[in-house]
Amino acid sequence: MSQKKRGSLIRRVYRSSITEGAFAQVYGNLAQIGSSFITKLMVLMGASPLQYSLLSAIGQISAIWQPLGVAFSHHISQRKWLCIWITFIGRFLTLFLGLALLFPSHQKGIWFMLTLLFFSAGFQATGANIWIAWVSDLIPLRIRGRFFSRRNQFLLVIGLIVSYVVSYHVDLFEAGTRGQSYVARLGAEGFFVPQNQVLFLAFVYVFASIVGIIGLSFLALQPERKRARFPKESLKQVLGEPFRNKNFRLLLVFGSWWMLATGIGSPFWGPFMLKNLQMGLFEVQLYNTLHMGASLLSFGFWGKFIDRFGNKTAMKICVFLGGLNPLFWLFMSAQNHSILWLEGISSGFMWAGAGIITTNFVLSIAPKRREQAYSGIYAAVVGVFMMSSTLASGIFYPGSLNIGIRVLDPEQVVFGVGAVARWGAFIPLALVREYRSVPLRKALAYTMSRVFGWRIRVGKRD
């Protein structure tokens, strides 16, 4: 393929990916696991710590569905429509989340929600695996970091705006004097009453699901390179090959440790803000704004940094910040949680990098045309580890801890344990070999030289 045609193809992929991704981002922010709107309904329905743990764990255990994407697409020449229809099923299921309110008890309704989200997340994880293979066939490795970073920048802005608008209206049901003039202009004083809040959330899930389904029509416009030949190996051989790659096994050990550590306490960030810090959903959205704003501004940095210095070097920075961020939460209370805004900026910067690296690291190690199998196996294995620690956070939910200068809430105890576990990920990361990586000290020296105008030679890569 000529350079001109390749450039035109990449631009088409970029445009269609941005358009579809915008719809997917709105859908995910409102109706997928991790959405504060899902957490809000569970808080209103009186969910237990174990149920919050299960909610978070479902998001990770869905990764075990990813190898199904490899199996379904193993002997087909075009993967586009398979990806679209499998993803459609996952998004269609969340239309019915609001039916949880019809159950005779809130506990039964919560279990219905968790079951529905399990299958929805599973189908979408399968579709995501096929999409990764689809995109990796189109985007060269040398620019993937920038491709994913620029795509994520646009998506975060769109998702943030929609989340702000919806969260503001959700809070109107319990805002007291706030927003009364706006409600009066709408002539909806009888609607914005506390007992209608859960019904409004049910409508949000329907709206989000419809938006997500519409977005798939734009995904259909994304180009696809037809596979010239099928793998000669059996499906068993294809799925087993990653485990025979020593460097991939080392990456798998690191990823398992990292995800195990990040799963500790992961179910409790949202509930801790809503319950312990007594924040409204709009205030939670302010935190998300700082988080996403920092991510948005840093995507460009991470994309260039990863393409220049490698995924391993960038991940070292993320591991350091990943262990630091949970420690901020140990000093927060309902009376004073101003440090939360600083943590939002720091974690937004860190997770922007970690998100790109998670996608790109496996692709950089996988042999050409083996990216889908490597990506699926990696996601499935590390997802099990994160699911395990997520569930353990709820099963072994601790009591409060008096450390002399202050009393830590149970959630804060878990956050502290998670911080130490995250820093431990430096050990397996050091064993992973990435041929494109530059030592961290040289990468930081070069980056500082660009900031302050120093002249420093980066040197040879590992």
N, C-alpha and C positions, 0 to 999 in steps of 0.2 A: 504494500500500500504506500502511495506517495506521501511525502510530508504534508502536502497541501490537503489531501483527502483525509489524512489522519487528524489534522488540526480541525477540519470541518466536522468530523465525526465526534471529536471530543467536545466541541462547542455544543453540538446537538444533545449529547448525553448530559452535559452540564445544565442546559436550559430545561430539558424535560425533567431531570432529577430535582432541580430547584422547585419547579412548579408542583410536581407530585409531592415532594418532601414538605412543602408548605401545608398542604392538606393533611398529610400524615402527622406533622408536628402539632397542628391544632387538635387533631383526634387524640394523639398521645397525651397532650397536656391536660385534656379534659376527662378522658375515659379509660386510660390504660393504667396498669399497675405503676405506682410511683406518682400518680396524679394526686395533688392535694385535695381535689374534689372527691375522689374515691375515699381518701382518708377522712375527710369531713363527714361523709355519710356514715362511715363506720363509727366515728366518735359519737354522732347523734344517736346511733342505734345501740351504743353501749358495748362496743367490742372489747374483748379481753386482751391482755398482753400476748397470749398465745395466738389469738386470731390476727393481731397485727404482725406477728412473726410469720404466720402462714401466708399472709398477704404478700409480704416481702419475699418469702421463700418461693412462692409461685412464680414470681418474676425471674428467678434464677433457675428453678427446676425446669422451666419451659425450654431452657437451652438443650435439654436432652432430646428434644424433638428435632434439633438441627440436623443430625445425621439422616433423618428421614428425607430432608431436602436432597441429599446426595443420592439416596436410594431412588427417589421418585424421578430424578433427572438423569440417572446413570446412562440410560440408553435412548435418550431423545435428542434430536438435533437442535431444537429451539426451546428455550426455557421460559420465555416471556410469559406466555399464557398460563403455564403451570404456576408460576410465581404469583400472578395476579389472582387466579381463582382460589388458591390456598389462602392468600392474605385476605381475600374477600370474606371467606368463612370466618376468620378470626375477628374481623371488624364487625361483621353482621351480628355476631353473638352478643356484643356489648349493647346492642339496641335494647336488650331485655333486662339490663341491670336493675332498672327501677321496679321490676316485678318483686324484688326483695321486700318491698313495703307491703305487699299483699299477704304475706305469711302471718299466721296467727301470733307468732312471737318474733321479736327482733333477732333472737339467736338463730332461729331457723332461716330467717331472711339473710343474715350474714353468711351462713354456710352455703346458701344458694349463690350468693355473690361470689364467694371464693371458688366454688365449683365452676361457675360460668367463666370467671377470669382465668382459671387454670387452662381450660380448653381454648379460650380466645388467645391467650399468650402463646400456647403451644403451636397453634396453626400459624400465628404470625412469626414465630421463631423459625418454623420450617420455610416459610416464604422468604424470610430475611436471608437464610442460608443460600437459597437459590439466587437471590438478588446480588449477594456478594460475588458469586461466581460470574454472574452476568456482567457486573460492572468491572470486575478485575480483568475480564477478557478485553475490555474496551479502553481502560485507563492504564497507561504505562506506570511501572513501579516508581520511576524517578519523579513523578509529579503527583502521586496519590496523596501524599501528605497535604499538599496545597489544595488538591481537589476536595478532599473531605473537609478541610478547614473552611474553605470558602463556602461550600454548601451549607455547613453548619451555621455559619454567620447569618445567612439569610433566614434560615429556619428558626433560629432562636428569637430573632426580632419579631417575626410573625406570631410565633407561639406566645411570646411575652405579652404582646398587645392584646390578643384574644383572652388570655388568662386574666389579665388585669380587668378587662371589661366584665367578664363573667364573675370573678371573685367580688368585685364591687357590688354587683347585684345580689350575690348570695349573702353578703353581709348586711344588706338592707333589711333582711328579715329579722335581724337582731341588733340593729344599729342604734336604737333609742332615738335621740334627737338628730343624729347624723343622717343626712340624705333626705330629711323630711320634705324640704322644698322640691327636691327632684321627684320624689314619689308623688307629691301633690300635683306637680305639672303633668305627670303621667295619668293622674286620676286613678291611682292604683292603691289607695290607702287600705282598702279591704283585702287586697291580695298580699301585700308585703307584711304579713303577720307570721310569728314564729312557727305556727302549725303547718304553714305552707312551704317551709324551707325544704323539707325532704322531697316534696313533689317537684319543686323547681330543680333540684339536683337530678331527679329522674329524667326530667326534660333535657337537662344538659347532656346526659349520656346519649339520649336519642339523637340530639343535634350533632354531637361529636361523631357518632357512628355514621350518620348520613354524610357528613363532611369527609370522613375517612374513605367511605365507599366511592364518593364522587372523585376523590383524588386518584383512585385506581384507573380511571379513564385517561388521566394524563400519563400514568405510568405506561400505559399501552402505547404511547407515542415515543417512548424511549427506544432508540435503535438497539438492535441485537446482532451480534456477529454469529452467524450459523456455524455450528461445530462441523469442521471438515471431516473429522473421523471420530469414532467412538473408542473409548478405552478398551484395550484388548483384555485387560484383567477383569476378573470377576468382581462383584461388589464387595465381597469379603476381602479380597486382596487390596482393593482401593481404600477401604476403611482401615485396613491393618497397616498400610504403608507408613502413615505418620508415626506409629509406635516404633518402627524400625529406624527412624531418623533420630540419632542421638541428640542433636542440637534441639530438635523439636521436643524431645522428652524433657530436656533441661528447661526449656521455655514453659512446658506444661507444669513442671514442679513450681516454677516461679509463679505462674498464673494461678495455680491452685492455692498457694500460700497467700498471695495477694487478695484473691477473692474470698478466701476463708476469713482473712483479717477484716476486709471491708464489710463482710456480712455481720460481724459482731456489732450489735446495736443498730443495724440498719433499719429495723422496723419502727424505731422509736423517735427518729428525728422529727417527723411531722406531728405525731401525737404529743411529743414533749413541748413543741411550740404552742400547740393549740390548748393543751391542758395545763402543764406545769408553768409555762411562761405566760399563760392567759392571753395569747395573741389572737386577734381576729384573722379571718381568712385574707382580708385585704392587707393586713400587716405581714402575714406570711408571704403574700405576693410581693411586698416590698423587699423582703429578704431574697426571694427568688429573682427579683429584678437586679439586685446587686450581684447575685450569683451568676445570672445569665449575662449581665452587662460585662462582668469581668471575663466571662467565657468568650463573649462576642469580640471584645477588644483583643483578646489573647490568641484567638484562632489563627490570625495571620502570623503571629510570632511562632506559634507551635508548628504550623505547617512548614515554614522556612527552616526552623531549627531542626525538625525531624529529617527533612530532605537533605540538609547540609551535614548534620552530625550523627544521625541514626536514631532509631527507636530506643535502644538500650540506654544511651546517654540521656535522652529526654526523660525516660522512665525513672532514672535515679532522682531527678528533681521532683517528680511527682510522688515518689515514695516518701521523700523527706517531708514534703508539705502534707501528704496524706496522713502521716502520723502526727503532725503538729496540729492540724485543724480540729480533731476531736477534743484536744486538751482545752481549747477555748471554752467548750461547753461546760467544763467543770466549774467555771466562775460565774455562771449565769443564774439568775433568779427572776421571778415575776416582777420584783421591784426594780431590778437593774439588769437589763440584758443588752445594753448598748454595744458590748463587745461582739454581739452577734453580727453586726453589720460589717465589722472588720473580717470576721470569719467567712462571711458570705463572699467577700471579694477574693480572699485567699483560696477558698475551696472552689470557686468558679474558675479561677485561673488554673488550679491543679486538675480539675476534672475535665476541662477542655482538652488539656494535653493527654490525660489518661484515656479519654474516649477515642481520640485519633490513634493513639499508640496501640490500644487494644485491637482495633481493626487492622492496623497497618503492620504490626509486628509479625503476626502469623503469616500475612501475605508476603512479607519480605523473606521469610525463611522457607516457605513452601516452594517446591519446584514448579516450573511453569505448567499450567493446566492441571495442577493438583491443589489449587487454592481452596476450592470448595470443600474437599474432603478434610484438609488440614483445619480449615476454619470451623467446620462442623464438629470435628472431634474435640478441638480445643474448647469451643463454647460448651459442649456437653459436659466435659470433664470438670472444668473450672466452675461451671454452674452448679454441679452437685456439691462441690466444696462450699460455695457461698450459701447454698440452700441449707447445708448442715449447720453452719454457724448461725445463720439467721433463725432457724428453728430452735437451736440451743439457747439463743438469747431470750426466747420466750419461755422455754421449758425450765431453764435454770435461772429464772428471773430473780435477781438478788433483792435483799432488803436495803434500807438506807445504810450509809456508812459515815460514822463520825470520825473525822480525821483531825480533830482538835480545833483548827481554825474555822471549820465550817462542816455542815452535815450535807453529804452528797445524796441526792435522790437516787433511787435504784437505776434509773436510766443513765445518770451521770457515771455511776460505777461501771456500767457496761461500756460507755464511751471511752473511759480511761483504759480499760483492758484492750479495747480495739485499737487505740493509739499505739500502744506498745507492740501489739501483734503486727501492725502495719510496718513499723520500722524494721521488724525482723525479716521482711521481704527482701532487704538488701542482700541477705546471704545467698538465696538461690539466684537472684538476678545477676550476681557477680559471675556465676558459672555459665551463663548463656553467652554464646558466641554470635556476634553479628559482624559480618565482614565490612559493612559500611560504616560502622560506628567510630566515633572519635572519642578519646578519653575526656571525661567530664571536665577536668581542670583546663584542658586546652580549649574545649568548647566554651566554657565560661570566660576564659581569658579573651578569646576572639570576640565573644558577644560584648564584653565590657569595652573592648577596643573600639567597636563600632559605636558604642554609646558615647564614649569620651574622646574619640578620635585618636586612640593609641594605634600603633602599628605593630601587630603581633602576627607571626606566622603560625597557622594552625598545626601544620605538620602532617605526617602520614597517618592514615586511618588504621585501626586494628585489623 
